[in-house]
Amino acid sequence: MTDIVDELKWRGLFAQSTDEDALRKALADGPVTYYCGFDPTAASLHVGHLVQVLTLRRLQQAGHRPLALVGGATGQIGDPRPTAERTLNDPAVIAEWVQRLRSQIEPFLDFEGENAAQMVNNLDWTAGMSAIEFLRDIGKHFRVNKMLTKDSVARRLESQEGISYTEFSYQLLQGMDFLELYRRHGCVIQQGGSDQWGNLTAGIDLIHRMHPEAEVHCYSTPLMVKSDGTKFGKTEGGAIWLDPEMTTPYAFYQFWLNTDDRDISTYMRILSFKSREELEELEKLTEERPQARAAQRALAEELTTLVHGADQCAAVMNASKALFGQGELGDLDAATLAAALSEVPHAQVTELRPVVDLFAEVGLVASKSAARRTVKEGGAYVNNVKVAGEDAVPAAQDLLHGRWLVLRRGKKNLAAIEVVAG
């Protein structure tokens, strides 16, 4: 077996554990069965979940057996938020989201061989349980005074909103998950984010109360934050989703490409499957030639391929180059082009107008007179072709897929015009 703990620590994927020496021994003596849970509180996982999904993959590659739990039961309640109650979704919606999340997780794991992965759903062991059975068989093993000390609970108790019994009971359900997986699959390790530590240890305590002889463990990964302190994976518009309908592959690629130099080393170690030597070389390149963005490009390509496939990754890379004059815009398919242009300033018009009007309309320049100066200085481009004169007007045949014009001022200032029916 591969000793995985040192690797996790080097990559910044190890925050704390119940007993590190015992965990190391269990993994060294393996293979062991381990699990991580994902609640369907949205129609897709986002990039913050990638930390856990890819860590599941790492342990499987080290020879251990993963269980990926998508919580059809816990998803109906929701882990306590720091400040307010979750909106409860309809069970039918939750059931659909369970399937969508399963389909997103499955490609990252291997479901064949001696350490084959398995998908599980906690609705399987909660759906038939009555409230009395739950309170009698599970609830009696939890002490309220200890539950009140959990960070997620304590923060809510201090807020004006307080906390409902529904969310307060979440740690009982997650604890029961570990118990059931221990009984059904011999699962002895649970992983999760460091903000889940109270829920992780709840399962350990429950198993020890009901099976004192059990040797079970949990460990957490650090929460990823940006160098400015904001939460990883969040933008002004919300999360970066794994579902291509919610975040396009182009936007996904650009998210990683635009990573701050201060963050890229951390992200590479946590999320990339490149070797230490490869990562250290990329870190060196970032330090010596940050303008080349070698590490950002490498991570963007690797993760876009992992999440969306090699073909989609190639398409968005071609689009990224073509927009800046390093490829043929006409070779891009309509969906990829539309996705790429949705990420730049754009405006809609009902008819083709002079280039100087369009440059001003979309905000590439402050005025038509500024647009004329840009054309005169040779810095105005339409579909990567330099605009020849101040009175130039695009023709209908210039429209990409009968719809788009790509405008560029200089080397890096992009915008798009969409021609729509009047």
N, C-alpha and C positions, 0 to 999 in steps of 0.2 A: 504494500500500500504506500502511496505517496503521503508524506507528512505535509498536511495542507495548512496547518495553523501558522507556520512561519510565512508561508506565501500570502495568506490572508492579511497578516500583520504588515508585511512589506507593501502590500497594495492599499493599505488604509481601510481594510474591510473587517477589522476586529476592534470592537469598542469595549465589550466586557463579556464575561461568562460566569456561570455559577461556580465553576471550579476548573480553571484552565488546565492544570496538570491532569485531572481526570478526563477532561475533554480530549486532550492530546492523546492520552493512552487509548481511549475508546476509538479514536480515528486511526491511530497507528495499528491497533489490533483488528480493525475492521475486516470486511466492509460492514458499515452500520447503515440503518435506515434513518433518514432525517426528513424534516418537512418545513415548509413555509406556507403561510396562509395569505390569501388575497381576497378582499371583500369586493363584491360587485356593487359598488356605490356609484358607478358610472358605466357608460356603455363601452369603455375602453380603459386599458391600463395607460399610464403616462410614463414619461422617461424616469421619474422618480422610482417607479416600480422596477426599472431595469436593474437597479442595484441588487435587489433580491432575486430576480429571475436569473441573472447572470451568475450570482453566487451559487444558486442551486446547480447551475451548469458546471461551475468549477469543481464543486464537491463530487459531482457525478464523474467528471473526467479524472478525479483522483481515486475513483473506484467505489464510491459509496452510492446508496440507493435513494433517490429522491421521491418524495411525495409532494405534489403541488396541490394544495387545498384551495379551491374556490368556494367561498362560503355562502352557499344558498340560504343558510339559516342566519349567520351573523350579518350578512348583507342586508337582511330585513330590519336590523336594529341599528347597526353602525357603531363603530368605536367612538367614544366621546371626543368631540371637537374641543379645542381649548376654550372657546368663548360662547358657543351656542349649540342648541339641539340640532341634530341632523333632520333633514326632511325625509320622512319614511316613504319609500316607493312601493308601488303595488307589487304583490308577489309574482304576478305574471311578468312584469317588467324585470324583476330580479332574476327570474328563471331564464329569460332571454339573455340578460347580461352575463349570467354564469356561463352560458355556452360561448358567448363572444370572448370572454376572458380566457376560457379554456383553449380556444382556438389560437389565441395569441401566445399563450405560454408553451403549448405543445411543441412548436418548431424548435425551441431552444433545448429540449431534452431528448434523450434517446430512450425509446420504449421497447428496445430489444436487448437481449443479452442477459448476463448474470446479474447486472445491477440496473435492470430496466426500471425506468420511471413509471409512476402511476399517478393519475389524476384522481382526486377524491373530493367529496362534497359533504359538508357537515350537516346538510339537511337529511342525509341518509340515517343519521342516528338521533336527530332531534324531532323529525316530523311526527313520529309515533309516540313521543314521550309526553305525558300529561304534565300540567303545572305542578300537581302534587308530587309526582314522581321526581321531577326536576328538583324541587325544594327538598324533598326527603333524601334523595340519593346523592345529589351534588351540593345543594345549598348548605346542608348541615356541616360540610367540611370547610367552609369559608368563615372567617372571623371579620365582622364588620369593622372593628377598630383597625385592623390591618388593611382592609380594602380602602378605608378612608385616607390612608397615607399615600396611595398611588398618585403619581404626579397629575395624570389626566383628571382624576377625580378631585384632588385637592384644588386644582386651578378653578374648576367649575364651582366648587363649593364657595370659593371666595368671590365669585362673580355675582352680579345682580340676578342673572337668569337661574343660578343654581344648576342642579342636575336631576333629570328624571330617573325613576327607578329602572326604566327600560335601559338607558345607557349605563347606569350604575351596574347593572347585571351583566354587562358585556364580558367582563373579565371571568365570570363564571363559565360563560359559553366557550371562551377561548381555552380556558383551563380544561374543560370537558373535551374539547377537540384533541388535545394532547393525550389525555387519558384514553380516549377511544382509539387513537392511532397507535398508542402503545399496546393496547389489548389486541387490536385487529391485525396490525402489521409489524409489531415488534419495533415500532419507531422509538428511538431513544434520544434524538436531538431535535430541538426546535430552533430555527433562526428567525430573526426579524430585525427591524430597525430599532435604534436605541430608544426612540420614543415609545416603543412597545414593551420596554423592559418589565414593567409591572404586570402586564398580561402574560409575558413569557414565563415569569417566575410563578405566576398563579397556577400554571399547568404542572410545573415541577412540584409545588406544594401539594396539589391535589393527588398526583400520582403517589407521592411518598406517604400520604395519609392512608390511601387505599391499598397500596402495594409497597410496604416499607422496605422490601428487599430490592426494589427497582433501582437501577443505575441509569438515571436520565440526566440530560444536560440541556442547557440553552446558551446561546451566545447572540450578541447583537452586533450589527454593523453601524458605524457612525452615520448620522444624517448628513447628507451632502448640502453644503451651503456655498454660495459664491463668495468671492473675496470681499464683496461689499456687504456681506451679511444677509443678503436676501436668499430665499429658499431656492434650492436647485430645481430646475425643471419648470419654473414659473416665469411667465412673461407678462407684459401688461395686458395681453389678451387672454391670459389663462394658461392652462397646462399645455405641454407639448405631448400630444397623444400618440399612441402606437397605431391606432386605426388610421389608415390612409384617407378615409372619408372625413375624419375630424382634424387631422393635421396631414397635409400632403407630404409625400416623400421629399419633394423639393424643399418645403419649409423645414422638415425634419433634418435634412442634410445641412441646410443653412444655419440651423440652430447650433450645430456642433462646429461648423466652419467659423462662426462668429464668436466662439468661446474666447474669453479674455485670456491673455497670455499668463496672467497670474493664476488662473484656474486650470489650465490645460494639463499640467503635469498631474494634478490630483485626479482629474477625470480620466486621463489615460490609464493610470494605474488601477483605478477602480473598475473601469468598464471595458478596457481592451484585453484581448487574449494574446497580445504580442508578448514576446519574452522580455525578461528584465533587460537584456542587452539592447534589444530593439527600442524599448521605451527610454532607456537612458540615452541612447543616441538621439532620439527625437527631442528629449529634454535639452540636450546639448545644442541641437540645432535651433531650438526656440530661443535659447539664451544668446547664441551668437548671431542669428539672423531672424529675428522675430517677424520681420516683414514678409518672409517666405511662407509663414504659417504652415510649416511642414507637419507639425504635430496635429494641428486642427484638421488639416486635410486628411491625414491618415485616420484619425478617429471618426471623422464624418463618413469616410468611405467604409470603414469597418462596420460601424453601427448601422448605417443605412442598408448595407448588404445583409447584415444579420436580421434586421427587422423587416425589410421590404424586398429583399432578394437582389441578386446580382444584376438582373436586367433593369429593374427600377433604379438601382444605384447608378448604373451606366447612363441611363436616360437623364437623370437629374444632374450628373456631372457634366454631360454634354450641354445641357441647358445652361448651367452656370457659366461654362466657357463661352458659349455662343452669345449670350447676352452682352458680353464684354468684347465682342469682336474676335474671339478665338475659335470660332466654329460657325457652321451654317445654320442660321435661324430657321431656314426653310426645311431643314432635316428633322426638326423637332415635331413630335406628334402633338395634336391639338390639346390633349389633356395636360401633358407636361408643360407646354408653353403657357397655358392658362394658369396653371398652378404657380409657375415661376413669376409670371407677371402680376399675380395677385399679391406678391411680396414687395412690389415696388410701387411708388406713387403712380396712380393711373386716373384717367378721366374718360368719360363717355361723351361721344359726339354723334350727331345724327347724319352728318355729311363731312366729306373731306374738305379741309380748309388749308390755307397756306401754312407752311412749316412754322413760320414765326408765330402765327396764331396758336398753333398746337403746343409749341414750346412754352408759351406764356400760359395757356389754358391749364396745362398739367403742373405748372409750378417749377419747371426746370430753370426758368429765368424769371426775373421780377417784372419784366415788361416786354412788349413787342420790340421796343428799341434795343433792349438788352439781347433779345433773340437775334436781331439783325447783326449786332456786333459779334455774337458767337458764330454766326454763319460766315461773316466776313473774315473772322480770324481762323476759320477752318476747324472749329471745334464742335460743329453740329452734325449729328448722324441720324439717319432714319434707316432702320433695319441694317445697321452696321455699314451703310453706304454714306460717305461724306456728302452733305448737302452742298450743291454747286452754287446756288444763287439765292439771294434774299427773297425772291419772288417764287421760289419753288413750291409746287403743290403736289402732294402724293397722288398717285393714280390708283384706281380700284384694284389693279393687278398687283399693287404693292402690299395689299393687305395679306397678312399671314393667316392662313386658314379662313380667308374671307372676312376677317374680323379685327386683327390686331396690327398696330404699328409700334415698333420699339424705338423710342427716342433716346438719344444719348448726348450728353454735353461733356466733352472731354473724354477722359478714359473711364471714369467711375460713376458719373451721375446719370442714373437711369430713370426712365419713366415709360409709361405705356398709354396708348390711346386705343380705346375700343370703339369701333363704329357700330352703332345699333340702329335699328329701324326707327324712324321718326314717328 
